[in-house]
């Protein structure tokens, strides 16, 4: 469970996150909101790249803000970025090894990388350089990196951006398998409401850094406040 | 169902084995050194010895620029540091040459790490300026101190008849054996550099090059790996300096200006920083072209203009350098042969 309590992030005179308190407990939770709502800032706080001026965050009971970004990765936090970050001059396996090198002891790396490769169904292109992968494969590599080691919390920032509906469907199926197979909680940001509805049993909606709604996804998406702020309905 | 595996990829993109890529180095160096040892006269043998030694310093530079995107303009100063320490240790204690050489490499690694400290926070133009100024500082110091030549005291400077030359290793006292000796160390150095690129450090550097946030998100301790790159680069430059000192038994402070560091960087780009043999090509350009001009009776300073044009050509049309162009050609050849074999 992710427990956020009275979280405040301030950049100069702007508060991208303002007194946010929320608890996310679903295996796969959604995080939505209009542009500038503070979604990516929240992911940056969780992964340690932005330091809040106030508040507490705990994941499965462990206080997160006391840990450095590296300690969080070693403790099981994984994240992907809005723009996929596959290294072009490393192979698919090399990209997975690059994270295994730092989160696992030597004798466990090969097995974990192999399992991740199978999980994202990229074994046939394991030796292909990142520069030769298509966008779908690059997104899968990003997901594969998230399941290397022993992930406890996976933060996915628009993992399906730029993919076709069919490709998004495959990605969704894989993301839904993560909690069962890896025991990790997943938090997904995406602007594709249909994807969020199909994947997340619980969704948090942010607006101007504050919580607009939190609850079962269908109820949240049906909320008039959410529809007005996020879906542009009047 | 969409399958991510159905797309086809060029065979050339497939990675070759790590051991295969590393073993290509001693094989290439052996062929090169054999050809030079058989056919070169003493003038060209000396030039080739310097070229191979300097290729190690280019390999160090290629780690910083090719792997991390860091522009360091003090690499030739580190060659000088390695040479200075080798001469000082050699004259003071008369140990086996390998001990002096290793001392030169280790001290240059420490100095390289110190020179690289700004890089832990700086990059781009600012890092280039800071490192160029460090090269300038070394130029001033070495102009005042000179290289040790058998004297006493910390600086090891002798006056007049007391000057001595550093002895070459006992197993490589003559020009050809010393040339082969330098080739062995160059092959070892290039293999160490290549192993780093292909193994865990190379993967960490690749992530840092992608972005420090990306690297940290993958658990990479960015500062440690940057510092390691600077130390390794300094070590290789120091070994190059030691091998140069052993070539002629003495070094001239006037040959270690900050311009030489600029020249070395430019030729590293021309040779190619993404392939290991780019360092060999750059080393040869650095010493073979001036030697050729000298052989033809043309002023060696003409090389500055030639290298400038070569750099312009590389930046405009071949950012991966001569080595990148050779690599592309080999890949196309392999693809063509693979296709012919399939038919």
Interface residues (C-beta under 8 A of the other chain):
Chain A: X47 X48 X49 X69 X70 X73 X74 X78 X79 X81 X85 X87 X89 X90 X91 X94 X97 X98 X99 X101 X102 X103 X120 X121 X122 X123 X124 X125 X127 X128 X129 X131 X132 X134 X136 X137 X140 X145 X164 X166 X167 X169 X170
Chain B: X1 X2 X3 X4 X5 X7 X9 X10 X13 X14 X15 X200 X203 X204 X206 X207 X209 X210 X211 X213 X214 X216 X217 X218 X219 X220 X221 X274
